[in-house]
Amino acid sequence: MSALFNFHSFLTVILLVICTCTYVKMHFPAILEQRNGFRGFFWKAARIGERLSPWVAVGCFSMGVSIIFF
């Protein structure tokens, strides 16, 4: 089943995109300088990861626990 049709997998993919974009922006900021177009989506995901990092961390932790135990 595709990750787009399974809600649990979709949330996992979104959290991974947010965490990956934040990591890339911290280490290679020139890659995500553009705020429009295709890279604009990834810039916004990195911004979410920067601004809401405690909530993203809780989401990643709970998603990891749910993947391991359920």
All heavy atoms as TSV, in Angstrom:
chain	resi	resn	atom	element	x	y	z
A	1	MET	N	N	0.844	-1.176	0.000
A	1	MET	CA	C	0.000	0.000	0.000
A	1	MET	C	C	0.891	1.241	0.000
A	1	MET	O	O	1.903	1.302	0.671
A	1	MET	CB	C	-0.919	-0.023	1.221
A	1	MET	CG	C	-1.856	1.158	1.267
A	1	MET	SD	S	-2.990	1.090	2.653
A	1	MET	CE	C	-4.352	0.314	1.844
A	2	SER	N	N	0.492	2.223	-0.733
A	2	SER	CA	C	1.266	3.456	-0.827
A	2	SER	C	C	1.153	4.265	0.458
A	2	SER	O	O	0.159	4.196	1.175
A	2	SER	CB	C	0.739	4.291	-1.994
A	2	SER	OG	O	1.402	5.530	-2.037
A	3	ALA	N	N	2.183	5.059	0.738
A	3	ALA	CA	C	2.183	5.882	1.950
A	3	ALA	C	C	1.139	6.990	1.866
A	3	ALA	O	O	0.744	7.540	2.888
A	3	ALA	CB	C	3.559	6.480	2.177
A	4	LEU	N	N	0.690	7.327	0.678
A	4	LEU	CA	C	-0.302	8.388	0.542
A	4	LEU	C	C	-1.701	7.923	0.913
A	4	LEU	O	O	-2.552	8.737	1.243
A	4	LEU	CB	C	-0.299	8.926	-0.884
A	4	LEU	CG	C	1.005	9.588	-1.319
A	4	LEU	CD1	C	0.904	9.991	-2.771
A	4	LEU	CD2	C	1.329	10.774	-0.454
A	5	PHE	N	N	-1.948	6.626	0.849
A	5	PHE	CA	C	-3.283	6.121	1.130
A	5	PHE	C	C	-3.441	5.601	2.550
A	5	PHE	O	O	-4.545	5.377	3.001
A	5	PHE	CB	C	-3.650	5.021	0.139
A	5	PHE	CG	C	-3.665	5.508	-1.280
A	5	PHE	CD1	C	-2.810	4.964	-2.213
A	5	PHE	CD2	C	-4.514	6.520	-1.667
A	5	PHE	CE1	C	-2.816	5.420	-3.511
A	5	PHE	CE2	C	-4.528	6.982	-2.960
A	5	PHE	CZ	C	-3.669	6.431	-3.892
A	6	ASN	N	N	-2.342	5.395	3.243
A	6	ASN	CA	C	-2.375	4.936	4.618
A	6	ASN	C	C	-2.047	6.133	5.509
A	6	ASN	O	O	-0.969	6.715	5.397
A	6	ASN	CB	C	-1.361	3.811	4.810
A	6	ASN	CG	C	-1.442	3.173	6.160
A	6	ASN	OD1	O	-2.157	3.642	7.036
A	6	ASN	ND2	N	-0.693	2.108	6.345
A	7	PHE	N	N	-2.953	6.498	6.398
A	7	PHE	CA	C	-2.789	7.723	7.186
A	7	PHE	C	C	-1.584	7.644	8.106
A	7	PHE	O	O	-0.839	8.617	8.247
A	7	PHE	CB	C	-4.060	8.008	7.997
A	7	PHE	CG	C	-4.029	9.324	8.711
A	7	PHE	CD1	C	-4.062	10.507	8.004
A	7	PHE	CD2	C	-3.953	9.379	10.087
A	7	PHE	CE1	C	-4.029	11.722	8.648
A	7	PHE	CE2	C	-3.911	10.586	10.753
A	7	PHE	CZ	C	-3.955	11.764	10.022
A	8	HIS	N	N	-1.338	6.512	8.715
A	8	HIS	CA	C	-0.198	6.342	9.614
A	8	HIS	C	C	1.115	6.515	8.842
A	8	HIS	O	O	2.029	7.206	9.294
A	8	HIS	CB	C	-0.264	4.958	10.259
A	8	HIS	CG	C	0.751	4.756	11.326
A	8	HIS	ND1	N	1.951	4.172	11.065
A	8	HIS	CD2	C	0.741	5.069	12.643
A	8	HIS	CE1	C	2.660	4.131	12.184
A	8	HIS	NE2	N	1.925	4.663	13.155
A	9	SER	N	N	1.206	5.930	7.658
A	9	SER	CA	C	2.407	6.070	6.837
A	9	SER	C	C	2.562	7.498	6.322
A	9	SER	O	O	3.677	8.006	6.212
A	9	SER	CB	C	2.362	5.101	5.664
A	9	SER	OG	O	2.340	3.785	6.118
A	10	PHE	N	N	1.454	8.132	6.015
A	10	PHE	CA	C	1.495	9.518	5.547
A	10	PHE	C	C	2.055	10.441	6.634
A	10	PHE	O	O	2.898	11.299	6.358
A	10	PHE	CB	C	0.089	9.967	5.138
A	10	PHE	CG	C	0.016	11.377	4.644
A	10	PHE	CD1	C	0.590	11.727	3.433
A	10	PHE	CD2	C	-0.615	12.355	5.394
A	10	PHE	CE1	C	0.526	13.033	2.971
A	10	PHE	CE2	C	-0.677	13.653	4.941
A	10	PHE	CZ	C	-0.108	13.989	3.728
A	11	LEU	N	N	1.625	10.258	7.876
A	11	LEU	CA	C	2.159	11.063	8.973
A	11	LEU	C	C	3.647	10.799	9.187
A	11	LEU	O	O	4.417	11.722	9.484
A	11	LEU	CB	C	1.386	10.791	10.255
A	11	LEU	CG	C	-0.021	11.345	10.327
A	11	LEU	CD1	C	-0.664	10.942	11.650
A	11	LEU	CD2	C	-0.024	12.844	10.182
A	12	THR	N	N	4.056	9.554	9.029
A	12	THR	CA	C	5.475	9.219	9.150
A	12	THR	C	C	6.291	9.916	8.077
A	12	THR	O	O	7.355	10.476	8.358
A	12	THR	CB	C	5.667	7.693	9.061
A	12	THR	OG1	O	4.865	7.065	10.048
A	12	THR	CG2	C	7.115	7.314	9.261
A	13	VAL	N	N	5.810	9.913	6.859
A	13	VAL	CA	C	6.517	10.574	5.756
A	13	VAL	C	C	6.596	12.079	5.994
A	13	VAL	O	O	7.653	12.695	5.795
A	13	VAL	CB	C	5.833	10.260	4.406
A	13	VAL	CG1	C	6.359	11.138	3.297
A	13	VAL	CG2	C	6.026	8.803	4.059
A	14	ILE	N	N	5.537	12.696	6.452
A	14	ILE	CA	C	5.543	14.139	6.717
A	14	ILE	C	C	6.547	14.478	7.818
A	14	ILE	O	O	7.327	15.433	7.694
A	14	ILE	CB	C	4.125	14.623	7.094
A	14	ILE	CG1	C	3.192	14.496	5.913
A	14	ILE	CG2	C	4.142	16.050	7.607
A	14	ILE	CD1	C	3.553	15.354	4.721
A	15	LEU	N	N	6.567	13.702	8.898
A	15	LEU	CA	C	7.544	13.948	9.965
A	15	LEU	C	C	8.970	13.761	9.475
A	15	LEU	O	O	9.866	14.540	9.834
A	15	LEU	CB	C	7.266	13.024	11.152
A	15	LEU	CG	C	6.169	13.482	12.092
A	15	LEU	CD1	C	5.887	12.391	13.110
A	15	LEU	CD2	C	6.544	14.763	12.793
A	16	LEU	N	N	9.211	12.763	8.647
A	16	LEU	CA	C	10.543	12.557	8.109
A	16	LEU	C	C	10.967	13.688	7.178
A	16	LEU	O	O	12.127	14.099	7.185
A	16	LEU	CB	C	10.622	11.214	7.384
A	16	LEU	CG	C	10.649	9.990	8.281
A	16	LEU	CD1	C	10.565	8.722	7.442
A	16	LEU	CD2	C	11.897	9.979	9.132
A	17	VAL	N	N	10.051	14.216	6.390
A	17	VAL	CA	C	10.358	15.349	5.515
A	17	VAL	C	C	10.705	16.579	6.342
A	17	VAL	O	O	11.682	17.282	6.053
A	17	VAL	CB	C	9.184	15.636	4.551
A	17	VAL	CG1	C	9.323	16.989	3.879
A	17	VAL	CG2	C	9.077	14.552	3.510
A	18	ILE	N	N	9.933	16.845	7.375
A	18	ILE	CA	C	10.199	18.002	8.236
A	18	ILE	C	C	11.563	17.869	8.902
A	18	ILE	O	O	12.369	18.809	8.898
A	18	ILE	CB	C	9.081	18.174	9.279
A	18	ILE	CG1	C	7.793	18.638	8.610
A	18	ILE	CG2	C	9.493	19.168	10.365
A	18	ILE	CD1	C	6.591	18.635	9.524
A	19	CYS	N	N	11.852	16.703	9.460
A	19	CYS	CA	C	13.134	16.505	10.149
A	19	CYS	C	C	14.307	16.567	9.176
A	19	CYS	O	O	15.345	17.157	9.483
A	19	CYS	CB	C	13.133	15.184	10.887
A	19	CYS	SG	S	11.969	15.131	12.251
A	20	THR	N	N	14.154	15.973	7.999
A	20	THR	CA	C	15.231	15.981	7.011
A	20	THR	C	C	15.493	17.383	6.492
A	20	THR	O	O	16.657	17.796	6.368
A	20	THR	CB	C	14.883	15.043	5.843
A	20	THR	OG1	O	14.629	13.743	6.357
A	20	THR	CG2	C	16.002	14.988	4.836
A	21	CYS	N	N	14.445	18.134	6.197
A	21	CYS	CA	C	14.624	19.501	5.694
A	21	CYS	C	C	15.267	20.397	6.741
A	21	CYS	O	O	16.110	21.231	6.415
A	21	CYS	CB	C	13.288	20.083	5.248
A	21	CYS	SG	S	12.668	19.322	3.762
A	22	THR	N	N	14.906	20.226	7.991
A	22	THR	CA	C	15.510	21.014	9.060
A	22	THR	C	C	16.988	20.679	9.188
A	22	THR	O	O	17.822	21.572	9.338
A	22	THR	CB	C	14.789	20.753	10.391
A	22	THR	OG1	O	13.398	21.023	10.212
A	22	THR	CG2	C	15.324	21.639	11.488
A	23	TYR	N	N	17.327	19.417	9.108
A	23	TYR	CA	C	18.724	18.994	9.188
A	23	TYR	C	C	19.534	19.562	8.028
A	23	TYR	O	O	20.635	20.083	8.216
A	23	TYR	CB	C	18.800	17.467	9.192
A	23	TYR	CG	C	20.207	16.937	9.212
A	23	TYR	CD1	C	20.908	16.858	10.408
A	23	TYR	CD2	C	20.840	16.516	8.043
A	23	TYR	CE1	C	22.193	16.372	10.439
A	23	TYR	CE2	C	22.124	16.038	8.070
A	23	TYR	CZ	C	22.801	15.969	9.266
A	23	TYR	OH	O	24.082	15.489	9.285
A	24	VAL	N	N	18.985	19.469	6.823
A	24	VAL	CA	C	19.689	19.980	5.642
A	24	VAL	C	C	19.876	21.489	5.732
A	24	VAL	O	O	20.942	22.011	5.399
A	24	VAL	CB	C	18.940	19.589	4.351
A	24	VAL	CG1	C	19.450	20.336	3.146
A	24	VAL	CG2	C	19.033	18.092	4.127
A	25	LYS	N	N	18.858	22.193	6.205
A	25	LYS	CA	C	18.966	23.647	6.306
A	25	LYS	C	C	19.997	24.066	7.349
A	25	LYS	O	O	20.676	25.074	7.175
A	25	LYS	CB	C	17.619	24.266	6.638
A	25	LYS	CG	C	17.670	25.778	6.572
A	25	LYS	CD	C	16.325	26.405	6.700
A	25	LYS	CE	C	16.511	27.909	6.546
A	25	LYS	NZ	N	15.368	28.637	6.939
A	26	MET	N	N	20.134	23.302	8.410
A	26	MET	CA	C	21.124	23.637	9.437
A	26	MET	C	C	22.555	23.411	8.942
A	26	MET	O	O	23.455	24.165	9.280
A	26	MET	CB	C	20.891	22.809	10.701
A	26	MET	CG	C	19.654	23.176	11.453
A	26	MET	SD	S	19.785	24.841	12.092
A	26	MET	CE	C	18.123	25.393	11.803
A	27	HIS	N	N	22.760	22.380	8.136
A	27	HIS	CA	C	24.112	22.045	7.694
A	27	HIS	C	C	24.479	22.649	6.344
A	27	HIS	O	O	25.653	22.944	6.099
A	27	HIS	CB	C	24.297	20.533	7.654
A	27	HIS	CG	C	24.340	19.929	9.021
A	27	HIS	ND1	N	25.411	20.079	9.862
A	27	HIS	CD2	C	23.430	19.206	9.698
A	27	HIS	CE1	C	25.166	19.461	11.002
A	27	HIS	NE2	N	23.945	18.922	10.928
A	28	PHE	N	N	23.513	22.811	5.456
A	28	PHE	CA	C	23.750	23.368	4.128
A	28	PHE	C	C	22.677	24.415	3.820
A	28	PHE	O	O	21.750	24.157	3.052
A	28	PHE	CB	C	23.706	22.268	3.058
A	28	PHE	CG	C	24.603	21.100	3.354
A	28	PHE	CD1	C	24.064	19.903	3.794
A	28	PHE	CD2	C	25.970	21.203	3.202
A	28	PHE	CE1	C	24.877	18.824	4.071
A	28	PHE	CE2	C	26.794	20.131	3.468
A	28	PHE	CZ	C	26.252	18.940	3.909
A	29	PRO	N	N	22.793	25.618	4.388
A	29	PRO	CA	C	21.715	26.604	4.228
A	29	PRO	C	C	21.545	27.124	2.798
A	29	PRO	O	O	20.461	27.588	2.441
A	29	PRO	CB	C	22.123	27.735	5.179
A	29	PRO	CG	C	23.564	27.541	5.425
A	29	PRO	CD	C	23.857	26.097	5.249
A	30	ALA	N	N	22.564	27.023	1.975
A	30	ALA	CA	C	22.446	27.537	0.604
A	30	ALA	C	C	21.478	26.714	-0.241
A	30	ALA	O	O	20.906	27.228	-1.210
A	30	ALA	CB	C	23.819	27.553	-0.055
A	31	ILE	N	N	21.277	25.457	0.125
A	31	ILE	CA	C	20.386	24.592	-0.662
A	31	ILE	C	C	18.940	25.066	-0.554
A	31	ILE	O	O	18.192	25.039	-1.536
A	31	ILE	CB	C	20.513	23.130	-0.194
A	31	ILE	CG1	C	21.907	22.609	-0.528
A	31	ILE	CG2	C	19.448	22.254	-0.833
A	31	ILE	CD1	C	22.167	21.215	-0.018
A	32	LEU	N	N	18.533	25.541	0.611
A	32	LEU	CA	C	17.131	25.929	0.819
A	32	LEU	C	C	16.961	27.439	0.947
A	32	LEU	O	O	16.144	27.912	1.721
A	32	LEU	CB	C	16.591	25.232	2.071
A	32	LEU	CG	C	16.487	23.719	1.980
A	32	LEU	CD1	C	16.035	23.142	3.309
A	32	LEU	CD2	C	15.546	23.300	0.887
A	33	GLU	N	N	17.715	28.207	0.147
A	33	GLU	CA	C	17.560	29.663	0.200
A	33	GLU	C	C	16.302	30.135	-0.519
A	33	GLU	O	O	15.676	31.101	-0.100
A	33	GLU	CB	C	18.781	30.340	-0.423
A	33	GLU	CG	C	19.956	30.443	0.494
A	33	GLU	CD	C	21.107	31.200	-0.133
A	33	GLU	OE1	O	21.001	31.564	-1.318
A	33	GLU	OE2	O	22.092	31.414	0.569
A	34	GLN	N	N	15.948	29.486	-1.609
A	34	GLN	CA	C	14.789	29.932	-2.387
A	34	GLN	C	C	13.503	29.619	-1.644
A	34	GLN	O	O	13.323	28.527	-1.110
A	34	GLN	CB	C	14.760	29.245	-3.742
A	34	GLN	CG	C	15.872	29.687	-4.639
A	34	GLN	CD	C	15.798	28.979	-5.977
A	34	GLN	OE1	O	15.171	27.934	-6.097
A	34	GLN	NE2	N	16.429	29.555	-6.968
A	35	ARG	N	N	12.631	30.596	-1.617
A	35	ARG	CA	C	11.369	30.430	-0.890
A	35	ARG	C	C	10.185	30.202	-1.812
A	35	ARG	O	O	9.056	30.162	-1.373
A	35	ARG	CB	C	11.097	31.665	-0.041
A	35	ARG	CG	C	12.112	31.861	1.033
A	35	ARG	CD	C	11.793	33.056	1.855
A	35	ARG	NE	N	12.829	33.280	2.850
A	35	ARG	CZ	C	12.810	34.260	3.709
A	35	ARG	NH1	N	11.820	35.117	3.709
A	35	ARG	NH2	N	13.785	34.386	4.572
A	36	ASN	N	N	10.427	30.074	-3.092
A	36	ASN	CA	C	9.320	29.844	-4.017
A	36	ASN	C	C	9.645	28.652	-4.911
A	36	ASN	O	O	10.770	28.182	-4.964
A	36	ASN	CB	C	9.053	31.086	-4.875
A	36	ASN	CG	C	10.305	31.575	-5.565
A	36	ASN	OD1	O	11.341	30.942	-5.514
A	36	ASN	ND2	N	10.209	32.705	-6.218
A	37	GLY	N	N	8.642	28.147	-5.566
A	37	GLY	CA	C	8.837	27.002	-6.435
A	37	GLY	C	C	8.870	25.696	-5.667
A	37	GLY	O	O	8.330	25.571	-4.561
A	38	PHE	N	N	9.533	24.725	-6.264
A	38	PHE	CA	C	9.586	23.381	-5.677
A	38	PHE	C	C	10.372	23.374	-4.375
A	38	PHE	O	O	9.992	22.712	-3.420
A	38	PHE	CB	C	10.210	22.420	-6.690
A	38	PHE	CG	C	10.218	21.000	-6.238
A	38	PHE	CD1	C	9.033	20.295	-6.113
A	38	PHE	CD2	C	11.410	20.371	-5.938
A	38	PHE	CE1	C	9.034	18.983	-5.693
A	38	PHE	CE2	C	11.421	19.062	-5.521
A	38	PHE	CZ	C	10.227	18.361	-5.408
A	39	ARG	N	N	11.481	24.113	-4.332
A	39	ARG	CA	C	12.280	24.166	-3.108
A	39	ARG	C	C	11.592	24.961	-2.010
A	39	ARG	O	O	11.953	24.836	-0.845
A	39	ARG	CB	C	13.644	24.769	-3.385
A	39	ARG	CG	C	14.566	23.788	-4.059
A	39	ARG	CD	C	15.970	24.262	-3.918
A	39	ARG	NE	N	16.497	24.610	-5.221
A	39	ARG	CZ	C	17.656	25.171	-5.412
A	39	ARG	NH1	N	18.411	25.479	-4.399
A	39	ARG	NH2	N	18.066	25.445	-6.616
A	40	GLY	N	N	10.603	25.754	-2.342
A	40	GLY	CA	C	9.849	26.502	-1.344
A	40	GLY	C	C	9.101	25.599	-0.387
A	40	GLY	O	O	8.961	25.913	0.801
A	41	PHE	N	N	8.612	24.476	-0.885
A	41	PHE	CA	C	7.941	23.503	-0.022
A	41	PHE	C	C	8.902	22.984	1.037
A	41	PHE	O	O	8.557	22.868	2.209
A	41	PHE	CB	C	7.386	22.351	-0.863
A	41	PHE	CG	C	6.851	21.222	-0.043
A	41	PHE	CD1	C	5.632	21.335	0.603
A	41	PHE	CD2	C	7.570	20.048	0.100
A	41	PHE	CE1	C	5.132	20.300	1.363
A	41	PHE	CE2	C	7.087	19.011	0.856
A	41	PHE	CZ	C	5.864	19.139	1.488
A	42	PHE	N	N	10.119	22.670	0.623
A	42	PHE	CA	C	11.109	22.157	1.562
A	42	PHE	C	C	11.593	23.241	2.515
A	42	PHE	O	O	11.910	22.968	3.667
A	42	PHE	CB	C	12.273	21.514	0.809
A	42	PHE	CG	C	11.840	20.330	-0.008
A	42	PHE	CD1	C	11.892	20.365	-1.380
A	42	PHE	CD2	C	11.361	19.193	0.611
A	42	PHE	CE1	C	11.487	19.280	-2.124
A	42	PHE	CE2	C	10.945	18.096	-0.122
A	42	PHE	CZ	C	11.009	18.143	-1.499
A	43	TRP	N	N	11.642	24.485	2.037
A	43	TRP	CA	C	11.992	25.608	2.921
A	43	TRP	C	C	10.927	25.759	4.013
A	43	TRP	O	O	11.251	25.978	5.179
A	43	TRP	CB	C	12.114	26.899	2.125
A	43	TRP	CG	C	12.447	28.067	2.972
A	43	TRP	CD1	C	13.675	28.457	3.388
A	43	TRP	CD2	C	11.523	29.010	3.532
A	43	TRP	NE1	N	13.578	29.580	4.162
A	43	TRP	CE2	C	12.276	29.942	4.276
A	43	TRP	CE3	C	10.143	29.158	3.475
A	43	TRP	CZ2	C	11.681	30.988	4.955
A	43	TRP	CZ3	C	9.558	30.207	4.144
A	43	TRP	CH2	C	10.324	31.102	4.881
A	44	LYS	N	N	9.664	25.622	3.625
A	44	LYS	CA	C	8.579	25.722	4.608
A	44	LYS	C	C	8.618	24.570	5.603
A	44	LYS	O	O	8.362	24.763	6.799
A	44	LYS	CB	C	7.224	25.746	3.892
A	44	LYS	CG	C	6.980	27.036	3.156
A	44	LYS	CD	C	5.693	26.994	2.386
A	44	LYS	CE	C	5.556	28.254	1.549
A	44	LYS	NZ	N	4.358	28.222	0.719
A	45	ALA	N	N	8.946	23.379	5.136
A	45	ALA	CA	C	9.063	22.238	6.038
A	45	ALA	C	C	10.204	22.453	7.023
A	45	ALA	O	O	10.081	22.146	8.210
A	45	ALA	CB	C	9.282	20.955	5.249
A	46	ALA	N	N	11.316	23.024	6.551
A	46	ALA	CA	C	12.440	23.324	7.444
A	46	ALA	C	C	12.058	24.397	8.452
A	46	ALA	O	O	12.466	24.345	9.620
A	46	ALA	CB	C	13.653	23.769	6.637
A	47	ARG	N	N	11.277	25.355	8.041
A	47	ARG	CA	C	10.833	26.415	8.941
A	47	ARG	C	C	9.920	25.852	10.028
A	47	ARG	O	O	10.002	26.254	11.194
A	47	ARG	CB	C	10.103	27.495	8.156
A	47	ARG	CG	C	9.727	28.688	8.966
A	47	ARG	CD	C	10.954	29.275	9.586
A	47	ARG	NE	N	11.237	30.518	8.932
A	47	ARG	CZ	C	12.313	31.213	9.157
A	47	ARG	NH1	N	13.201	30.781	10.000
A	47	ARG	NH2	N	12.529	32.321	8.551
A	48	ILE	N	N	9.056	24.924	9.655
A	48	ILE	CA	C	8.206	24.261	10.645
A	48	ILE	C	C	9.068	23.516	11.652
A	48	ILE	O	O	8.832	23.573	12.852
A	48	ILE	CB	C	7.212	23.306	9.954
A	48	ILE	CG1	C	6.167	24.098	9.188
A	48	ILE	CG2	C	6.541	22.387	10.959
A	48	ILE	CD1	C	5.302	23.262	8.286
A	49	GLY	N	N	10.096	22.826	11.163
A	49	GLY	CA	C	10.985	22.095	12.050
A	49	GLY	C	C	11.764	23.001	12.990
A	49	GLY	O	O	12.050	22.639	14.129
A	50	GLU	N	N	12.113	24.207	12.512
A	50	GLU	CA	C	12.838	25.157	13.359
A	50	GLU	C	C	11.928	25.763	14.420
A	50	GLU	O	O	12.297	25.858	15.587
A	50	GLU	CB	C	13.408	26.290	12.516
A	50	GLU	CG	C	14.535	25.895	11.617
A	50	GLU	CD	C	14.922	27.018	10.679
A	50	GLU	OE1	O	14.225	28.054	10.647
A	50	GLU	OE2	O	15.924	26.849	9.973
A	51	ARG	N	N	10.768	26.182	14.015
A	51	ARG	CA	C	9.873	26.913	14.914
A	51	ARG	C	C	9.140	26.005	15.893
A	51	ARG	O	O	8.875	26.373	17.024
A	51	ARG	CB	C	8.833	27.698	14.102
A	51	ARG	CG	C	9.418	28.750	13.206
A	51	ARG	CD	C	9.653	30.024	13.960
A	51	ARG	NE	N	10.331	31.019	13.162
A	51	ARG	CZ	C	9.750	32.055	12.613
A	51	ARG	NH1	N	8.456	32.231	12.748
A	51	ARG	NH2	N	10.464	32.916	11.916
A	52	LEU	N	N	8.762	24.827	15.447
A	52	LEU	CA	C	7.956	23.917	16.275
A	52	LEU	C	C	8.758	22.692	16.687
A	52	LEU	O	O	8.214	21.593	16.800
A	52	LEU	CB	C	6.700	23.481	15.509
A	52	LEU	CG	C	5.738	24.593	15.115
A	52	LEU	CD1	C	4.611	24.036	14.260
A	52	LEU	CD2	C	5.172	25.268	16.342
A	53	SER	N	N	10.048	22.867	16.932
A	53	SER	CA	C	10.912	21.710	17.187
A	53	SER	C	C	10.476	20.870	18.390
A	53	SER	O	O	10.576	19.641	18.324
A	53	SER	CB	C	12.363	22.137	17.322
A	53	SER	OG	O	12.536	23.035	18.379
A	54	PRO	N	N	9.997	21.444	19.512
A	54	PRO	CA	C	9.552	20.556	20.591
A	54	PRO	C	C	8.352	19.685	20.182
A	54	PRO	O	O	8.299	18.506	20.519
A	54	PRO	CB	C	9.156	21.502	21.725
A	54	PRO	CG	C	9.819	22.784	21.422
A	54	PRO	CD	C	9.961	22.845	19.946
A	55	TRP	N	N	7.431	20.249	19.429
A	55	TRP	CA	C	6.261	19.492	18.990
A	55	TRP	C	C	6.639	18.456	17.950
A	55	TRP	O	O	6.091	17.346	17.941
A	55	TRP	CB	C	5.189	20.425	18.444
A	55	TRP	CG	C	4.586	21.267	19.510
A	55	TRP	CD1	C	4.853	22.584	19.765
A	55	TRP	CD2	C	3.654	20.847	20.498
A	55	TRP	NE1	N	4.129	23.001	20.845
A	55	TRP	CE2	C	3.383	21.957	21.319
A	55	TRP	CE3	C	3.021	19.650	20.767
A	55	TRP	CZ2	C	2.511	21.891	22.384
A	55	TRP	CZ3	C	2.141	19.579	21.834
A	55	TRP	CH2	C	1.894	20.700	22.628
A	56	VAL	N	N	7.560	18.800	17.067
A	56	VAL	CA	C	8.031	17.838	16.071
A	56	VAL	C	C	8.761	16.690	16.760
A	56	VAL	O	O	8.606	15.531	16.391
A	56	VAL	CB	C	8.922	18.528	15.018
A	56	VAL	CG1	C	9.562	17.519	14.089
A	56	VAL	CG2	C	8.121	19.538	14.211
A	57	ALA	N	N	9.555	17.005	17.786
A	57	ALA	CA	C	10.265	15.962	18.535
A	57	ALA	C	C	9.285	15.025	19.233
A	57	ALA	O	O	9.468	13.799	19.221
A	57	ALA	CB	C	11.207	16.593	19.548
A	58	VAL	N	N	8.248	15.574	19.822
A	58	VAL	CA	C	7.222	14.738	20.460
A	58	VAL	C	C	6.517	13.881	19.409
A	58	VAL	O	O	6.251	12.692	19.635
A	58	VAL	CB	C	6.211	15.610	21.236
A	58	VAL	CG1	C	4.987	14.823	21.647
A	58	VAL	CG2	C	6.877	16.243	22.431
A	59	GLY	N	N	6.235	14.466	18.267
A	59	GLY	CA	C	5.609	13.698	17.188
A	59	GLY	C	C	6.495	12.577	16.689
A	59	GLY	O	O	6.028	11.465	16.453
A	60	CYS	N	N	7.796	12.841	16.538
A	60	CYS	CA	C	8.732	11.794	16.101
A	60	CYS	C	C	8.847	10.695	17.146
A	60	CYS	O	O	8.889	9.508	16.808
A	60	CYS	CB	C	10.107	12.399	15.818
A	60	CYS	SG	S	10.175	13.385	14.329
A	61	PHE	N	N	8.898	11.075	18.394
A	61	PHE	CA	C	8.989	10.077	19.463
A	61	PHE	C	C	7.740	9.209	19.513
A	61	PHE	O	O	7.820	7.974	19.583
A	61	PHE	CB	C	9.216	10.758	20.809
A	61	PHE	CG	C	9.359	9.798	21.945
A	61	PHE	CD1	C	10.534	9.093	22.126
A	61	PHE	CD2	C	8.309	9.588	22.826
A	61	PHE	CE1	C	10.666	8.191	23.163
A	61	PHE	CE2	C	8.426	8.695	23.869
A	61	PHE	CZ	C	9.615	7.990	24.040
A	62	SER	N	N	6.584	9.836	19.467
A	62	SER	CA	C	5.338	9.059	19.523
A	62	SER	C	C	5.165	8.203	18.272
A	62	SER	O	O	4.657	7.072	18.356
A	62	SER	CB	C	4.142	9.979	19.725
A	62	SER	OG	O	3.996	10.842	18.628
A	63	MET	N	N	5.599	8.710	17.128
A	63	MET	CA	C	5.506	7.914	15.906
A	63	MET	C	C	6.443	6.717	15.977
A	63	MET	O	O	6.095	5.606	15.574
A	63	MET	CB	C	5.842	8.767	14.676
A	63	MET	CG	C	5.561	8.093	13.373
A	63	MET	SD	S	3.824	7.695	13.089
A	63	MET	CE	C	3.095	9.295	13.051
A	64	GLY	N	N	7.645	6.910	16.528
A	64	GLY	CA	C	8.568	5.795	16.701
A	64	GLY	C	C	8.031	4.740	17.643
A	64	GLY	O	O	8.142	3.541	17.374
A	65	VAL	N	N	7.434	5.181	18.735
A	65	VAL	CA	C	6.846	4.224	19.686
A	65	VAL	C	C	5.691	3.469	19.047
A	65	VAL	O	O	5.573	2.255	19.217
A	65	VAL	CB	C	6.387	4.964	20.969
A	65	VAL	CG1	C	5.530	4.073	21.844
A	65	VAL	CG2	C	7.594	5.473	21.739
A	66	SER	N	N	4.873	4.179	18.283
A	66	SER	CA	C	3.733	3.502	17.658
A	66	SER	C	C	4.181	2.535	16.575
A	66	SER	O	O	3.559	1.487	16.385
A	66	SER	CB	C	2.756	4.521	17.085
A	66	SER	OG	O	3.304	5.163	15.959
A	67	ILE	N	N	5.281	2.836	15.871
A	67	ILE	CA	C	5.785	1.920	14.850
A	67	ILE	C	C	6.362	0.680	15.512
A	67	ILE	O	O	6.162	-0.452	15.038
A	67	ILE	CB	C	6.819	2.614	13.954
A	67	ILE	CG1	C	6.127	3.606	13.035
A	67	ILE	CG2	C	7.612	1.609	13.132
A	67	ILE	CD1	C	7.066	4.473	12.239
A	68	ILE	N	N	7.073	0.849	16.619
A	68	ILE	CA	C	7.706	-0.286	17.282
A	68	ILE	C	C	6.676	-1.212	17.942
A	68	ILE	O	O	6.753	-2.436	17.815
A	68	ILE	CB	C	8.731	0.198	18.322
A	68	ILE	CG1	C	9.934	0.813	17.614
A	68	ILE	CG2	C	9.179	-0.937	19.225
A	68	ILE	CD1	C	10.923	1.490	18.546
A	69	PHE	N	N	5.697	-0.636	18.626
A	69	PHE	CA	C	4.791	-1.447	19.424
A	69	PHE	C	C	3.456	-1.773	18.760
A	69	PHE	O	O	2.743	-2.654	19.245
A	69	PHE	CB	C	4.536	-0.780	20.771
A	69	PHE	CG	C	5.772	-0.742	21.639
A	69	PHE	CD1	C	6.370	0.464	21.947
A	69	PHE	CD2	C	6.333	-1.913	22.099
A	69	PHE	CE1	C	7.505	0.505	22.719
A	69	PHE	CE2	C	7.473	-1.879	22.897
A	69	PHE	CZ	C	8.059	-0.666	23.201
A	70	PHE	N	N	3.062	-1.078	17.709
A	70	PHE	CA	C	1.742	-1.333	17.122
A	70	PHE	C	C	1.854	-1.731	15.705
A	70	PHE	O	O	2.068	-1.498	14.770
A	70	PHE	CB	C	0.834	-0.115	17.273
A	70	PHE	CG	C	0.596	0.256	18.700
A	70	PHE	CD1	C	1.151	1.411	19.234
A	70	PHE	CD2	C	-0.158	-0.550	19.531
A	70	PHE	CE1	C	0.936	1.759	20.557
A	70	PHE	CE2	C	-0.377	-0.206	20.834
A	70	PHE	CZ	C	0.169	0.958	21.352
